[in-house]
Amino acid sequence: MYKILAGSHRTLLLAAAACLIGSFTVYANVGLLAASAWLISAAALHPSVAELSVAIVGVRFFGLARAICRYGERYTSHDATFRLLADIRVWLYTRLEPLAPANLPGVAKGDLFSRLVADVETLQFFYLRAAFPVAIAVVVAVTTVGLLAWLAPWLAWPVAGAFLLTGCVLPIGISRLGREAGQGVVEARAKLNGSLADSLEGLTELAALGRSERQAACIAAANAELTACQERANVVASLSDALGTLGMNLTVIAVIILAGPLVAAGQLEGVYLAVVALAVQASFEAILPLPAVAYYLQESNAAFARIAAITGQQPAVNAAGIPAVPSGPLEFSVNRLSFSYSPDSPPVLSNITFSLPPGKRLAIVGASGAGKSTLAGLLLRFWDYDRGSLLLNGRDIRGYEPAAIRRAVSVVSQDTYLFNATIRDNILIAKPDAAPAELNQAVAGAMLTDFIERLPRGLDTLTGQNGLAVSGGERQRIALARALLKPAPVWLLDEPTAGLDAQAEAVVMSHILRSAGTRSLVLITHRLVGLETMDEILVLADGQIAEQGAFADLLKKKGLFYQMWALQGDLLNIS
Ligand SMILES: Nc1ncnc2c1ncn2[C@@H]1O[C@H](COP(=O)(O)OP(=O)(O)OP(=O)(O)O)[C@@H](O)[C@H]1O
């Protein structure tokens, strides 16, 4: 994390350039005020215009140089910062990916967005309002005091003391005062973002349940909390500004008081009194941002801690392993497999044994909560099993990189996500270079052809955020088309016909079975439709295999599967 915060060589070079140009900006200000002070003081003595011309040129030069340097400093410092933020966002996403889905259920989606967007954004204060100002202040303070020690030693120590007081002691005080405010702003902002994201996601449910007003009140409360924190933070920021300016003005007064006797004694020319006072005042331009640095450090620290809390997590599965599964047919062998989601919870699966050689069609059925999707998650290495064995082509599945396994398996999950893109793009995610004929075949296989032909924009119709612009059944069929398109030797379909009417379900199922060809198929389903053609059916109950066998054998047994089948038949007849 610290490495990514430091940035690449290019951003470090940009940052160094920003600090250098920032220091030149302050020097240009010192030069401008010193030359102006000399010009005004000297002009009061009515010298010839020729005597003033050098100072006039100096004023012009420093005025222009200051404007150009300020622009350059702002440009390079923001460029370096935004490049760093972009790197941090990409890095954060790559750290998040291996955590899904096992590590993320405990983190609300809105909170995750807040960490990815608002917290990363807050880190810009670390660079723009803390790191760069401190670096510029150090460069300017050291060179100014060094120059004074050479030119006017009587001034060096008082100015160094003033710099230390305003640039170090005051920020420490402000940091104590602003600690809670900085953290409070970050936390309150995350809370507000979380409840806004939650409300937007659940807009329909809130309206249907008549809870919109209550949710609006929650958002208003989170907003009020953020405003209160920001007000406290503003008080601290204003106080730090005021005290910084006070420190600067007191230093200028002290310089005039110290220089007065020197002028009276003839050791310092009168015209230089204003020059010295204004030059010291101008050099404070580098010191004045320092009191606020402490506050911004606290805010960015809080954001940093929230990001580190996520990125510091160990993925549930070790991502190391062979980066590719063998091309060609795959075989899963599961033997006495047991798994629980956490060490202190009871096993969700116990003693599961089955095999999935190439081309086998396996159905997994069972009541809700029996452990069907968990078993699918273990085959995809979302989690690692506890006991027993799970082999892929004879090798422990834990020896493969999780991404390699997922590339080899085509999945329809229960909670399919559709991106806010066209139907075409949502399907082509599975195989971006698919030929139009392949795409049409997948569309037909998922029984989407009629639906798409009725749409004025056909495949180019937008599905909306998470498929909100299509029905639940259509969304599931788009997901199925996506899975059918993916060139993978294993199909793992978790409720692929959810949301379809009985007739459509029968057609889609028969197409799936036909087009599976030589691929292995794992079909997880509640609806016992089309199971006659499956090679084996696992009937799960409370995480264990209650029955296992072919459709006809299970019916003959008149056990749990027969009861489920009979009950479903009765229900279908009634309906
Ligand atoms: N991420 C998780 N953390 C802890 N427990 C979980 C998690 N996911 C599922 N469970 C629990 O594991 C058990 C099995 O869940 P699973 O989703 O595998 O059942 P299922 O048979 O697929 O159910 P359904 O048919 O309703 O989808 C349930 O008791 C569930 O509450």
The ligand as a MOL file (V3000), in Angstrom:
LIG
                    3D

  0  0  0     0  0            999 V3000
M  V30 BEGIN CTAB
M  V30 COUNTS 31 33 0 0 0
M  V30 BEGIN ATOM
M  V30 1 N -21.4530 -16.5660 2.4920 0
M  V30 2 C -22.0510 -17.3150 3.4300 0
M  V30 3 N -21.6480 -17.2330 4.7080 0
M  V30 4 C -22.2110 -17.9980 5.6700 0
M  V30 5 N -23.2140 -18.8620 5.4310 0
M  V30 6 C -23.6790 -18.9870 4.1770 0
M  V30 7 C -23.1180 -18.2260 3.1110 0
M  V30 8 N -23.7620 -18.5570 1.9680 0
M  V30 9 C -24.6740 -19.4940 2.3010 0
M  V30 10 N -24.6260 -19.7410 3.6270 0
M  V30 11 C -25.4320 -20.7180 4.3590 0
M  V30 12 O -25.1090 -22.0010 3.8660 0
M  V30 13 C -26.2580 -22.8000 3.7620 0
M  V30 14 C -26.3730 -23.3610 2.3520 0
M  V30 15 O -26.6000 -22.2770 1.4740 0
M  V30 16 P -26.6610 -22.4810 -0.1050 0
M  V30 17 O -26.7810 -21.1340 -0.7130 0
M  V30 18 O -25.5460 -23.3260 -0.5320 0
M  V30 19 O -28.0310 -23.2810 -0.2300 0
M  V30 20 P -28.8240 -23.6470 -1.5400 0
M  V30 21 O -29.1480 -25.0980 -1.4180 0
M  V30 22 O -28.1100 -23.2100 -2.7500 0
M  V30 23 O -30.1370 -22.7750 -1.3100 0
M  V30 24 P -31.0970 -22.1190 -2.4170 0
M  V30 25 O -31.7420 -23.2400 -3.1470 0
M  V30 26 O -32.0540 -21.3320 -1.6070 0
M  V30 27 O -30.2230 -21.2950 -3.2880 0
M  V30 28 C -27.4400 -21.9400 4.1650 0
M  V30 29 O -27.7770 -22.2450 5.4990 0
M  V30 30 C -26.9030 -20.5310 4.0570 0
M  V30 31 O -27.5000 -19.6980 5.0150 0
M  V30 END ATOM
M  V30 BEGIN BOND
M  V30 1 1 1 2
M  V30 2 1 2 3
M  V30 3 2 2 7
M  V30 4 2 3 4
M  V30 5 1 4 5
M  V30 6 2 5 6
M  V30 7 1 6 7
M  V30 8 1 6 10
M  V30 9 1 7 8
M  V30 10 2 8 9
M  V30 11 1 9 10
M  V30 12 1 10 11
M  V30 13 1 11 12
M  V30 14 1 11 30
M  V30 15 1 12 13
M  V30 16 1 13 14
M  V30 17 1 13 28
M  V30 18 1 14 15
M  V30 19 1 15 16
M  V30 20 2 16 17
M  V30 21 1 16 18
M  V30 22 1 16 19
M  V30 23 1 19 20
M  V30 24 2 20 21
M  V30 25 1 20 22
M  V30 26 1 20 23
M  V30 27 1 23 24
M  V30 28 2 24 25
M  V30 29 1 24 26
M  V30 30 1 24 27
M  V30 31 1 28 29
M  V30 32 1 28 30
M  V30 33 1 30 31
M  V30 END BOND
M  V30 END CTAB
M  END
